[in-house]
Amino acid sequence: MTRESFEPGIYQISNERYHASEGLSRSRLWTFKQLPYKYWYEYLSGEYERPKESKAFFMGSMVHTMVLEPDMFSEEYHVMPKANRTTKQGKIDYALELEKAEGKILVNSEDLEIAESMRKAICANQTAMDIMYKAKIEQSIFWRDEQTGLMCKARPDAWNHPIMSDLKTTEDAGYRGFQMSAFKDGYFLQAAMMYEASKSLGQPFEKFVFMCVEKKAPYSVGLYMLDDEALQFGLDLFHKLLADFAECLETNVWPDYGIQMLMIPKYATMELTNE
């Protein structure tokens, strides 16, 4: 499948066009980090069928739209009223609502209420609002890495020069909880790619901020700025992954787990000693 390609620069394109375009994003590089063979299968083999969006992903996308692009909500989502689809009238009402939706994403009233509570929590945080005030929203940045020649891309949720930020919906917005999520899900890599994107445009970069809101009441909010060490960790990881990716691309060898020595985990020996 031929993907749309963009020259280096900033583009105001839809999220769908961004994800379908050529270029290494954080999510693609994170898949490669997990296992090169997995990357090959999902993006190069032509055999992979992408699953439907999870409930968590759906909720996160809806909150993003409500907070960052509220004017787009009615264009992308259709709120479905409650209908008893076990009755004849309920089935008729549901069919009529589907016609009204005209292909938009369907939202039930319960999910809408949760998303609205999360939106209110973020909007009640003055620092978060200051960060997003007059910021450029969902701009897609494409650049070519100087060392490998690989095309890369990034899409900051909000860019208020010289601060970039990203909105995260999370189970735990506390320091330890989000720190673990940031490491496990590649958020340090994401921040580093935002830095590289900004640098490629000759734009100043001062801080990257994660704006986190929890998915359950009381929908607590946490804001986290990366320090220099965290950003450098992400940059080192980014350049290592690019070098490894370039090698796989050149050799067309995408390693799987291979053969490894299986050892007893440390927690197991500690458990035995404690007994």
VEXKOL-334329 format. One record per atom (N, C-alpha, C): atom name; residue in three letters; x, y, z. Coordinates in steps of 0.02 Angstrom, whole numbers, plus 50000, padded with zeros to 5 digits. Each point is the difference from the previous one (the first is absolute). Example, Ala and Ser with C-alpha at 12.3 -4.5 7.8 and 13.67 -1.06 7.14 Angstrom:
BEGIN
- atomo residuo c1 c2 c3
- N ALA 50660 49716 50390
- CA ALA 49955 50059 50000
- C ALA 50045 50060 50000
- N SER 49982 50053 49964
- CA SER 50042 50059 50003
- C SER 49961 50055 50037
This chain:
BEGIN
- atomo residuo c1 c2 c3
- N MET 50042 49940 50000
- CA MET 49958 50060 50000
- C MET 50044 50062 50000
- N THR 49986 50046 49954
- CA THR 50038 50062 49996
- C THR 49972 50051 50050
- N ARG 50045 50026 50041
- CA ARG 49980 50050 50050
- C ARG 50014 50070 49975
- N GLU 49959 50047 50022
- CA GLU 50011 50070 49982
- C GLU 50064 50025 50033
- N SER 50039 50036 49963
- CA SER 50063 50026 50027
- C SER 49998 50077 50001
- N PHE 50036 50028 50048
- CA PHE 50004 50073 50008
- C PHE 50073 50021 50001
- N GLU 50013 50057 49972
- CA GLU 50066 50030 50006
- C GLU 50009 50027 50071
- N PRO 50062 50008 50023
- CA PRO 50011 50028 50067
- C PRO 49964 50067 50008
- N GLY 49968 50007 50058
- CA GLY 49964 50062 50013
- C GLY 49941 49988 50047
- N ILE 49957 50051 50007
- CA ILE 49941 49998 50043
- C ILE 49938 49996 49956
- N TYR 49954 49956 50019
- CA TYR 49939 49991 49962
- C TYR 49940 49999 50047
- N GLN 49946 50030 49977
- CA GLN 49937 49998 50037
- C GLN 49956 49948 49965
- N ILE 50009 49937 50019
- CA ILE 49963 49945 49968
- C ILE 49963 49962 50055
- N SER 49954 49958 49978
- CA SER 49960 49961 50047
- C SER 50043 49948 50035
- N ASN 49976 49977 50056
- CA ASN 50034 49947 50037
- C ASN 50006 49937 49958
- N GLU 49948 49986 49961
- CA GLU 50000 49940 49957
- C GLU 50054 50004 49947
- N ARG 50007 50058 49967
- CA ARG 50052 50007 49949
- C ARG 50070 49996 50031
- N TYR 50007 50029 50060
- CA TYR 50064 49997 50034
- C TYR 50021 49928 50013
- N HIS 49956 49961 50030
- CA HIS 50017 49932 50018
- C HIS 50010 49955 49939
- N ALA 49966 50016 49945
- CA ALA 50006 49959 49940
- C ALA 50059 50019 49957
- N SER 50034 50055 50016
- CA SER 50054 50026 49958
- C SER 50067 49965 50013
- N GLU 50046 50010 49955
- CA GLU 50068 49975 50008
- C GLU 50034 50036 50057
- N GLY 50046 49966 50033
- CA GLY 50039 50031 50053
- C GLY 49997 49960 50064
- N LEU 50053 50002 50038
- CA LEU 50004 49964 50064
- C LEU 49973 50044 50056
- N SER 49945 49979 50028
- CA SER 49971 50034 50057
- C SER 50023 49966 50065
- N ARG 49981 50029 50056
- CA ARG 50017 49969 50064
- C ARG 49969 49931 50006
- N SER 49938 49992 49980
- CA SER 49967 49935 50006
- C SER 50033 49947 49956
- N ARG 50021 50019 49941
- CA ARG 50034 49952 49956
- C ARG 50068 49980 50027
- N LEU 50037 50050 50024
- CA LEU 50065 49984 50029
- C LEU 49994 49959 50063
- N TRP 49946 50011 50038
- CA TRP 49990 49962 50062
- C TRP 49983 49927 49983
- N THR 49963 49990 49947
- CA THR 49987 49931 49977
- C THR 50065 49967 49979
- N PHE 50042 50037 49965
- CA PHE 50066 49973 49979
- C PHE 50042 49983 50060
- N LYS 49999 50042 50051
- CA LYS 50038 49986 50061
- C LYS 49977 49936 50034
- N GLN 49935 49989 50001
- CA GLN 49973 49940 50031
- C GLN 50026 49938 49964
- N LEU 50000 50002 49934
- CA LEU 50024 49944 49960
- C LEU 50002 50020 49926
- N PRO 50059 50001 49969
- CA PRO 50004 50019 49930
- C PRO 49954 49958 49954
- N TYR 49994 49936 50016
- CA TYR 49958 49957 49959
- C TYR 49926 50021 50005
- N LYS 49981 50023 50059
- CA LYS 49932 50024 50009
- C LYS 49988 50062 49957
- N TYR 50050 50044 49996
- CA TYR 49993 50059 49958
- C TYR 49992 49978 49927
- N TRP 50043 49955 49978
- CA TRP 49995 49976 49930
- C TRP 49931 49972 49986
- N TYR 49974 49960 50047
- CA TYR 49934 49969 49989
- C TYR 49945 50052 49996
- N GLU 50001 50049 50046
- CA GLU 49946 50048 50003
- C GLU 50002 50053 49945
- N TYR 50061 50019 49978
- CA TYR 50005 50056 49954
- C TYR 50027 49983 49931
- N LEU 50032 49942 49992
- CA LEU 50032 49986 49936
- C LEU 49974 49936 49966
- N SER 49973 49954 50038
- CA SER 49982 49935 49971
- C SER 49938 50003 49957
- N GLY 49955 50047 50014
- CA GLY 49936 50002 49964
- C GLY 49950 49949 50026
- N GLU 50018 49962 50051
- CA GLU 49956 49948 50027
- C GLU 49961 50022 50062
- N TYR 50022 50053 50030
- CA TYR 49971 50021 50065
- C TYR 49934 50035 49991
- N GLU 49951 49981 50039
- CA GLU 49935 50034 50001
- C GLU 49994 50037 50067
- N ARG 49999 50066 49996
- CA ARG 49999 50039 50061
- C ARG 49934 49990 50037
- N PRO 50003 49985 50065
- CA PRO 49939 49988 50038
- C PRO 49960 50064 50011
- N LYS 49938 49992 50019
- CA LYS 49959 50059 50016
- C LYS 50029 50035 50061
- N GLU 49986 50065 50003
- CA GLU 50026 50040 50056
- C GLU 49973 49974 50066
- N SER 50043 49998 50050
- CA SER 49979 49979 50067
- C SER 49958 50055 50033
- N LYS 49965 49980 50053
- CA LYS 49959 50049 50036
- C LYS 50044 50056 50029
- N ALA 50059 49982 50025
- CA ALA 50045 50050 50028
- C ALA 50023 50049 49947
- N PHE 50017 49974 49940
- CA PHE 50023 50044 49946
- C PHE 49943 50046 49977
- N PHE 49940 49971 49996
- CA PHE 49941 50039 49980
- C PHE 49987 50057 50049
- N MET 50003 49985 50065
- CA MET 49988 50051 50050
- C MET 50054 50055 49997
- N GLY 50062 49979 49992
- CA GLY 50054 50049 49996
- C GLY 49992 50047 49940
- N SER 49981 49971 49943
- CA SER 49990 50041 49940
- C SER 49943 50049 50009
- N MET 49946 49977 50033
- CA MET 49943 50044 50010
- C MET 50017 50058 50047
- N VAL 50037 49986 50053
- CA VAL 50021 50053 50047
- C VAL 50046 50049 49965
- N HIS 50045 49974 49957
- CA HIS 50044 50044 49962
- C HIS 49959 50050 49959
- N THR 49951 49975 49966
- CA THR 49959 50043 49958
- C THR 49962 50051 50042
- N MET 49972 49978 50056
- CA MET 49961 50045 50042
- C MET 50042 50055 50031
- N VAL 50063 49984 50016
- CA VAL 50044 50049 50032
- C VAL 50035 50044 49949
- N LEU 50028 49968 49949
- CA LEU 50044 50035 49953
- C LEU 49965 50029 49939
- N GLU 49949 49964 49977
- CA GLU 49964 50022 49940
- C GLU 49924 49994 50010
- N PRO 49973 50037 50049
- CA PRO 49928 49992 50017
- C PRO 49954 50014 49942
- N ASP 50020 50044 49954
- CA ASP 49958 50015 49942
- C ASP 49992 49941 49953
- N MET 50045 49952 50005
- CA MET 49998 49942 49956
- C MET 49958 49943 50028
- N PHE 49979 50005 50063
- CA PHE 49966 49944 50032
- C PHE 49937 49979 49962
- N SER 49958 50048 49984
- CA SER 49936 49984 49967
- C SER 50011 49975 49929
- N GLU 50058 50015 49970
- CA GLU 50015 49976 49933
- C GLU 50026 49929 50000
- N GLU 50028 49978 50056
- CA GLU 50031 49934 50004
- C GLU 49959 49949 50039
- N TYR 49959 50024 50048
- CA TYR 49964 49954 50045
- C TYR 49925 50012 49997
- N HIS 49963 49947 50011
- CA HIS 49928 50004 50005
- C HIS 49978 49966 50065
- N VAL 49966 50037 50042
- CA VAL 49978 49973 50065
- C VAL 49935 49961 49990
- N MET 50002 49936 50019
- CA MET 49942 49957 49991
- C MET 49957 50001 50064
- N PRO 49937 50019 49994
- CA PRO 49957 49997 50059
- C PRO 49985 49927 50018
- N LYS 49981 49990 50061
- CA LYS 49985 49932 50022
- C LYS 49939 49974 49961
- N ALA 50005 49936 49978
- CA ALA 49944 49970 49964
- C ALA 49998 49926 50018
- N ASN 49941 49975 50013
- CA ASN 49991 49929 50015
- C ASN 49995 49962 49934
- N ARG 50056 49973 49978
- CA ARG 50002 49967 49934
- C ARG 49969 49931 50001
- N THR 49972 49980 50056
- CA THR 49964 49936 50002
- C THR 49927 50009 49978
- N THR 49979 50063 49996
- CA THR 49931 50013 49978
- C THR 49999 50025 49928
- N LYS 49943 49995 49969
- CA LYS 49993 50022 49930
- C LYS 50014 50074 49994
- N GLN 49970 50040 50045
- CA GLN 50009 50073 49997
- C GLN 50073 50018 50014
- N GLY 50031 49964 50048
- CA GLY 50070 50013 50016
- C GLY 50045 49989 49940
- N LYS 49986 49947 49962
- CA LYS 50039 49985 49940
- C LYS 49990 50055 49947
- N ILE 49939 50024 49995
- CA ILE 49986 50054 49951
- C ILE 50037 50064 50021
- N ASP 49996 50017 50064
- CA ASP 50034 50060 50025
- C ASP 50076 49995 49989
- N TYR 50027 49941 50012
- CA TYR 50072 49991 49992
- C TYR 50020 50008 49927
- N ALA 49960 49972 49955
- CA ALA 50014 50005 49928
- C ALA 49998 50073 49977
- N LEU 49952 50038 50028
- CA LEU 49995 50071 49982
- C LEU 50061 50039 50024
- N GLU 50025 49983 50060
- CA GLU 50059 50033 50026
- C GLU 50062 49984 49958
- N LEU 50003 49938 49976
- CA LEU 50056 49982 49957
- C LEU 50000 50041 49935
- N GLU 49941 50013 49974
- CA GLU 49995 50042 49940
- C GLU 50023 50071 50015
- N LYS 49980 50025 50059
- CA LYS 50020 50068 50019
- C LYS 50076 50004 50009
- N ALA 50030 49946 50023
- CA ALA 50072 50000 50014
- C ALA 50041 50011 49938
- N GLU 49976 49976 49943
- CA GLU 50034 50010 49935
- C GLU 50074 49979 50003
- N GLY 50012 49942 50031
- CA GLY 50068 49973 50002
- C GLY 50045 50027 50054
- N LYS 49973 50043 50043
- CA LYS 50041 50027 50055
- C LYS 50011 49946 50053
- N ILE 50047 50012 50045
- CA ILE 50014 49954 50054
- C ILE 49943 50003 50051
- N LEU 49974 49942 50018
- CA LEU 49942 49997 50046
- C LEU 50023 50002 50072
- N VAL 49966 50041 50040
- CA VAL 50016 50008 50070
- C VAL 49937 49990 50042
- N ASN 50005 49958 50052
- CA ASN 49942 49994 50045
- C ASN 50003 50053 50055
- N SER 49945 50011 50033
- CA SER 49995 50054 50049
- C SER 50046 49990 50060
- N GLU 50012 49936 50019
- CA GLU 50044 49986 50057
- C GLU 50072 50020 49985
- N ASP 50025 49981 49941
- CA ASP 50068 50018 49980
- C ASP 50007 50075 49993
- N LEU 49949 50032 49973
- CA LEU 50002 50073 49992
- C LEU 50006 50035 50067
- N GLU 49964 49974 50050
- CA GLU 50002 50030 50067
- C GLU 50069 49995 50031
- N ILE 50032 49942 49991
- CA ILE 50068 49990 50027
- C ILE 50049 50047 49964
- N ALA 49996 50002 49934
- CA ALA 50045 50042 49961
- C ALA 49991 50074 50018
- N GLU 49938 50021 50011
- CA GLU 49986 50069 50018
- C GLU 50029 50016 50069
- N SER 49998 49952 50046
- CA SER 50029 50010 50066
- C SER 50076 50008 49995
- N MET 50031 49962 49957
- CA MET 50072 50005 49990
- C MET 50017 50067 49968
- N ARG 49960 50021 49952
- CA ARG 50012 50065 49968
- C ARG 49996 50056 50052
- N LYS 49949 49998 50042
- CA LYS 49992 50052 50051
- C LYS 50059 50002 50047
- N ALA 50026 49940 50017
- CA ALA 50057 49997 50047
- C ALA 50062 50034 49969
- N ILE 50013 49986 49937
- CA ILE 50057 50032 49966
- C ILE 49990 50075 49995
- N CYS 49940 50020 49980
- CA CYS 49986 50071 49990
- C CYS 49999 50040 50065
- N ALA 49991 49965 50056
- CA ALA 50002 50034 50065
- C ALA 50070 50010 50025
- N ASN 50049 49970 49966
- CA ASN 50070 50008 50018
- C ASN 50029 50060 49963
- N GLN 50014 50054 50036
- CA GLN 50021 50062 49968
- C GLN 50066 49993 49963
- N THR 50046 49961 50028
- CA THR 50065 49991 49966
- C THR 49991 49965 49933
- N ALA 49958 49948 49999
- CA ALA 49987 49965 49938
- C ALA 49968 50047 49949
- N MET 49955 50041 50022
- CA MET 49967 50047 49954
- C MET 50050 50052 49974
- N ASP 50047 50022 50042
- CA ASP 50051 50047 49978
- C ASP 50044 49969 49947
- N ILE 50017 49935 50009
- CA ILE 50042 49965 49952
- C ILE 49966 49995 49932
- N MET 49934 49989 50001
- CA MET 49962 49992 49937
- C MET 49974 50065 49971
- N TYR 50007 50055 50037
- CA TYR 49973 50064 49977
- C TYR 50034 50023 49936
- N LYS 49962 50007 49947
- CA LYS 50024 50021 49934
- C LYS 50053 49953 49971
- N ALA 50001 49938 50025
- CA ALA 50049 49952 49973
- C ALA 49977 49973 49932
- N LYS 50048 49980 49960
- CA LYS 49984 49965 49938
- C LYS 49981 49928 50017
- N ILE 49943 49978 49975
- CA ILE 49973 49935 50019
- C ILE 50009 49949 49944
- N GLU 50025 49941 50019
- CA GLU 50004 49942 49955
- C GLU 50034 50017 49933
- N GLN 50057 50033 50003
- CA GLN 50038 50011 49939
- C GLN 50046 49941 49987
- N SER 50004 49978 49938
- CA SER 50043 49943 49982
- C SER 50066 50026 49974
- N ILE 50054 49975 50028
- CA ILE 50068 50021 49982
- C ILE 50037 49941 49970
- N PHE 50028 50010 49941
- CA PHE 50040 49949 49966
- C PHE 50071 50025 49993
- N TRP 50049 49957 50012
- CA TRP 50070 50019 49990
- C TRP 50041 49938 49984
- N ARG 50057 50012 49968
- CA ARG 50045 49945 49982
- C ARG 50060 50000 50046
- N ASP 50011 49943 50033
- CA ASP 50056 49994 50046
- C ASP 50066 50006 49962
- N GLU 50045 50042 50025
- CA GLU 50062 50014 49965
- C GLU 50047 49940 49998
- N GLN 50002 49960 50052
- CA GLN 50047 49944 50004
- C GLN 49978 49940 49958
- N THR 49936 49985 50000
- CA THR 49976 49939 49966
- C THR 49963 50015 49935
- N GLY 49978 50062 49992
- CA GLY 49961 50017 49940
- C GLY 49928 49977 50005
- N LEU 49979 49973 50056
- CA LEU 49932 49975 50008
- C LEU 49951 50058 50012
- N MET 49941 49993 49970
- CA MET 49948 50050 50011
- C MET 49965 49986 50066
- N CYS 49992 50051 50041
- CA CYS 49968 49993 50065
- C CYS 49942 50050 50004
- N LYS 49956 49988 50048
- CA LYS 49942 50044 50006
- C LYS 49978 50003 50073
- N ALA 49970 50056 50018
- CA ALA 49974 50009 50068
- C ALA 49940 50046 49996
- N ARG 49956 49995 50050
- CA ARG 49938 50039 50000
- C ARG 49984 50022 50071
- N PRO 50029 50055 50022
- CA PRO 49985 50024 50068
- C PRO 49928 50021 50007
- N ASP 49970 49983 50056
- CA ASP 49931 50019 50012
- C ASP 49993 50076 50000
- N ALA 50046 50033 50036
- CA ALA 49998 50073 50004
- C ALA 50071 50027 49996
- N TRP 50010 50052 49961
- CA TRP 50067 50029 49992
- C TRP 49994 50076 50011
- N ASN 50021 50020 50059
- CA ASN 49998 50070 50019
- C ASN 50073 50022 50006
- N HIS 50029 50021 49945
- CA HIS 50072 50014 49997
- C HIS 50025 50036 50062
- N PRO 50053 49975 50033
- CA PRO 50041 49942 49983
- C PRO 49983 49937 50040
- N ILE 49936 49992 50019
- CA ILE 49979 49943 50041
- C ILE 49955 49955 49959
- N MET 50017 49936 49999
- CA MET 49957 49949 49969
- C MET 49968 49959 50056
- N SER 49939 49977 49987
- CA SER 49965 49961 50051
- C SER 49958 49946 49969
- N ASP 49984 49950 50042
- CA ASP 49960 49944 49978
- C ASP 49949 49984 50054
- N LEU 49938 49988 49980
- CA LEU 49947 49983 50048
- C LEU 49993 49924 50005
- N LYS 50005 49974 50061
- CA LYS 49996 49928 50012
- C LYS 49941 49985 50046
- N THR 49959 49953 49981
- CA THR 49950 49972 50046
- C THR 50032 49937 50029
- N THR 49995 49992 50066
- CA THR 50038 49947 50033
- C THR 49963 49973 50060
- N GLU 50018 49939 50019
- CA GLU 49971 49971 50060
- C GLU 50028 50033 50064
- N ASP 50063 50021 49996
- CA ASP 50033 50027 50059
- C ASP 50042 50061 49980
- N ALA 49978 50059 50019
- CA ALA 50036 50061 49984
- C ALA 50048 50020 50056
- N GLY 50007 49959 50052
- CA GLY 50048 50013 50052
- C GLY 50071 49992 49974
- N TYR 50049 50028 50035
- CA TYR 50069 50002 49976
- C TYR 50026 49930 49983
- N ARG 49998 49953 50048
- CA ARG 50027 49934 49989
- C ARG 49962 49962 49945
- N GLY 49934 50006 50002
- CA GLY 49959 49966 49951
- C GLY 50014 50024 49930
- N PHE 50004 50066 49991
- CA PHE 50011 50026 49933
- C PHE 50073 49990 49978
- N GLN 50046 50002 50047
- CA GLN 50070 49987 49984
- C GLN 50007 49930 49970
- N MET 49966 49951 50029
- CA MET 50001 49932 49974
- C MET 49969 49996 49931
- N SER 49943 50035 49991
- CA SER 49967 50001 49935
- C SER 50045 50032 49947
- N ALA 50033 50054 50019
- CA ALA 50044 50035 49953
- C ALA 50056 49955 49976
- N PHE 50028 49960 50045
- CA PHE 50054 49955 49982
- C PHE 49973 49941 49959
- N LYS 49944 49972 50022
- CA LYS 49972 49940 49968
- C LYS 49973 50014 49930
- N ASP 49973 50059 49990
- CA ASP 49965 50015 49937
- C ASP 50039 50046 49953
- N GLY 50062 50016 50017
- CA GLY 50041 50038 49954
- C GLY 49989 50075 49998
- N TYR 49978 50028 50056
- CA TYR 49987 50072 50001
- C TYR 50064 50042 49999
- N PHE 50055 49973 50027
- CA PHE 50063 50037 49997
- C PHE 50024 50003 49928
- N LEU 49989 49946 49963
- CA LEU 50016 50000 49928
- C LEU 49956 50051 49964
- N GLN 49937 50004 50018
- CA GLN 49955 50048 49969
- C GLN 50024 50072 50010
- N ALA 50019 50017 50061
- CA ALA 50024 50067 50014
- C ALA 50063 50016 49960
- N ALA 50045 49950 49995
- CA ALA 50062 50010 49963
- C ALA 49986 50013 49926
- N MET 49951 49965 49973
- CA MET 49983 50011 49929
- C MET 49969 50068 49990
- N MET 49964 50026 50049
- CA MET 49974 50068 49995
- C MET 50058 50050 49999
- N TYR 50050 49986 50042
- CA TYR 50060 50043 50000
- C TYR 50034 50000 49932
- N GLU 50009 49940 49972
- CA GLU 50033 49995 49935
- C GLU 49958 50033 49945
- N ALA 49934 49994 50005
- CA ALA 49956 50031 49951
- C ALA 50008 50076 50003
- N SER 50000 50027 50061
- CA SER 50007 50072 50009
- C SER 50068 50024 49973
- N LYS 50052 49961 50016
- CA LYS 50068 50018 49978
- C LYS 50005 50000 49924
- N SER 49966 49952 49968
- CA SER 50004 49996 49927
- C SER 49970 50061 49966
- N LEU 49955 50034 50035
- CA LEU 49968 50060 49973
- C LEU 50036 50064 50020
- N GLY 50053 49992 50041
- CA GLY 50036 50058 50024
- C GLY 49961 50039 50052
- N GLN 49953 49965 50034
- CA GLN 49958 50031 50050
- C GLN 50027 49987 50070
- N PRO 49994 50048 50045
- CA PRO 50024 49989 50069
- C PRO 49957 49948 50036
- N PHE 50032 49962 50044
- CA PHE 49966 49950 50040
- C PHE 50022 50010 50072
- N GLU 49953 50015 50043
- CA GLU 50017 50013 50070
- C GLU 49980 49942 50046
- N LYS 49938 49978 49994
- CA LYS 49976 49947 50044
- C LYS 49949 49957 49963
- N PHE 49995 49937 50022
- CA PHE 49945 49957 49979
- C PHE 49960 49983 50062
- N VAL 49934 50007 49995
- CA VAL 49957 49990 50058
- C VAL 49947 49948 49983
- N PHE 49993 49951 50044
- CA PHE 49945 49952 49996
- C PHE 49944 50025 50046
- N MET 49941 50008 49972
- CA MET 49941 50019 50039
- C MET 49957 49938 50008
- N CYS 49996 49974 50061
- CA CYS 49968 49935 50013
- C CYS 49935 50009 50039
- N VAL 49950 49962 49980
- CA VAL 49937 50000 50036
- C VAL 49978 49928 50009
- N GLU 49978 49984 50060
- CA GLU 49979 49931 50015
- C GLU 49931 49986 49972
- N LYS 49988 49936 49987
- CA LYS 49939 49979 49966
- C LYS 49942 49987 50047
- N LYS 50012 50005 50065
- CA LYS 49947 49988 50049
- C LYS 49996 50058 50048
- N ALA 49940 50009 50029
- CA ALA 49990 50053 50049
- C ALA 50050 49993 50058
- N PRO 50029 50056 50023
- CA PRO 49980 50069 49986
- C PRO 50036 50031 49939
- N TYR 50027 49958 49954
- CA TYR 50031 50024 49939
- C TYR 50058 50048 50015
- N SER 50045 49976 50043
- CA SER 50056 50041 50021
- C SER 50048 50015 49942
- N VAL 50032 50058 50004
- CA VAL 50044 50024 49947
- C VAL 50072 50005 50026
- N GLY 50048 49980 49958
- CA GLY 50071 50008 50016
- C GLY 50036 50029 49940
- N LEU 50044 50047 50010
- CA LEU 50041 50030 49946
- C LEU 50073 49982 50013
- N TYR 50034 49975 49948
- CA TYR 50069 49977 50009
- C TYR 50044 50028 49944
- N MET 50051 50038 50021
- CA MET 50051 50025 49954
- C MET 50060 49954 50002
- N LEU 50028 49985 49943
- CA LEU 50059 49958 49998
- C LEU 50062 50041 50018
- N ASP 50042 49972 50043
- CA ASP 50063 50033 50015
- C ASP 50050 49982 49946
- N ASP 50060 50030 50003
- CA ASP 50050 49990 49948
- C ASP 50021 49927 49994
- N GLU 50006 49966 50057
- CA GLU 50021 49930 49999
- C GLU 49948 49956 49965
- N ALA 49937 50013 50015
- CA ALA 49946 49960 49969
- C ALA 49998 50012 49924
- N LEU 50009 50063 49980
- CA LEU 50000 50015 49929
- C LEU 50060 49968 49965
- N GLN 50059 50001 50032
- CA GLN 50059 49970 49971
- C GLN 49992 49924 49994
- N PHE 49968 49969 50049
- CA PHE 49985 49929 49996
- C PHE 49958 49986 49938
- N GLY 49949 50040 49988
- CA GLY 49958 49991 49941
- C GLY 50038 50011 49936
- N LEU 50045 50050 49998
- CA LEU 50039 50013 49940
- C LEU 50048 49943 49985
- N ASP 50034 49975 50052
- CA ASP 50046 49943 49990
- C ASP 49962 49940 49973
- N LEU 49941 49988 50028
- CA LEU 49960 49943 49977
- C LEU 49977 50010 49928
- N PHE 49980 50061 49984
- CA PHE 49977 50015 49932
- C PHE 50054 49986 49948
- N HIS 50060 50025 50013
- CA HIS 50054 49991 49951
- C HIS 50023 49927 49995
- N LYS 49998 49965 50056
- CA LYS 50017 49928 49998
- C LYS 49948 49961 49959
- N LEU 49936 50014 50011
- CA LEU 49948 49965 49963
- C LEU 50004 50016 49925
- N LEU 50015 50063 49983
- CA LEU 50007 50018 49930
- C LEU 50058 49962 49967
- N ALA 50056 49995 50036
- CA ALA 50058 49964 49972
- C ALA 49983 49926 49991
- N ASP 49968 49970 50050
- CA ASP 49980 49929 49994
- C ASP 49950 49990 49944
- N PHE 49953 50046 49994
- CA PHE 49949 49995 49948
- C PHE 50032 50005 49931
- N ALA 50046 50046 49991
- CA ALA 50034 50009 49936
- C ALA 50037 49936 49980
- N GLU 50030 49966 50050
- CA GLU 50035 49937 49986
- C GLU 49951 49946 49977
- N CYS 49944 49995 50034
- CA CYS 49950 49950 49980
- C CYS 49973 50015 49931
- N LEU 49991 50063 49985
- CA LEU 49974 50020 49935
- C LEU 50050 49983 49945
- N GLU 50064 50011 50014
- CA GLU 50053 49987 49950
- C GLU 50009 49925 49988
- N THR 49999 49961 50053
- CA THR 50013 49928 49995
- C THR 49936 49960 49987
- N ASN 49942 50032 50011
- CA ASN 49935 49966 49996
- C ASN 49998 49940 50048
- N VAL 50032 50007 50057
- CA VAL 49998 49950 50053
- C VAL 49966 50032 50060
- N TRP 49945 49970 50022
- CA TRP 49960 50027 50055
- C TRP 49996 49948 50055
- N PRO 50046 50002 50048
- CA PRO 50007 49947 50049
- C PRO 49937 49990 50043
- N ASP 49989 49936 50018
- CA ASP 49949 49985 50050
- C ASP 50035 49988 50067
- N TYR 49970 49961 50044
- CA TYR 50029 49991 50067
- C TYR 50064 49958 49999
- N GLY 50009 49959 49950
- CA GLY 50061 49961 49994
- C GLY 50006 49947 50055
- N ILE 50061 49977 50011
- CA ILE 50012 49950 50052
- C ILE 50035 50033 50059
- N GLN 49975 49989 50059
- CA GLN 50026 50032 50060
- C GLN 50005 49949 50057
- N MET 50044 50015 50046
- CA MET 50006 49959 50060
- C MET 49944 50021 50049
- N LEU 49961 49951 50022
- CA LEU 49946 50014 50047
- C LEU 50024 49991 50071
- N MET 49994 50053 50040
- CA MET 50025 49999 50069
- C MET 49943 50009 50049
- N ILE 50012 49981 50061
- CA ILE 49952 50011 50053
- C ILE 49997 50074 50017
- N PRO 49940 50030 50001
- CA PRO 49996 50071 50018
- C PRO 50020 50011 50073
- N LYS 50028 50059 50013
- CA LYS 50026 50015 50067
- C LYS 49946 49995 50054
- N TYR 49938 50021 49983
- CA TYR 49947 49998 50050
- C TYR 49985 49928 50022
- N ALA 50012 49951 49955
- CA ALA 49987 49931 50017
- C ALA 50052 49975 50051
- N THR 50063 50018 49991
- CA THR 50051 49978 50047
- C THR 49992 50035 50067
- N MET 49977 50063 49999
- CA MET 49988 50036 50062
- C MET 49943 49967 50038
- N GLU 49948 49979 49964
- CA GLU 49943 49967 50031
- C GLU 50023 49935 50033
- N LEU 50044 49962 49967
- CA LEU 50024 49937 50027
- C LEU 50042 50012 50062
- N THR 50042 50052 49999
- CA THR 50043 50015 50056
- C THR 49959 50021 50061
- N ASN 49947 50039 49987
- CA ASN 49958 50023 50055
- C ASN 49963 49943 50034
- N GLU 49986 49947 49962
- CA GLU 49967 49942 50030
- C GLU 50049 49962 50045
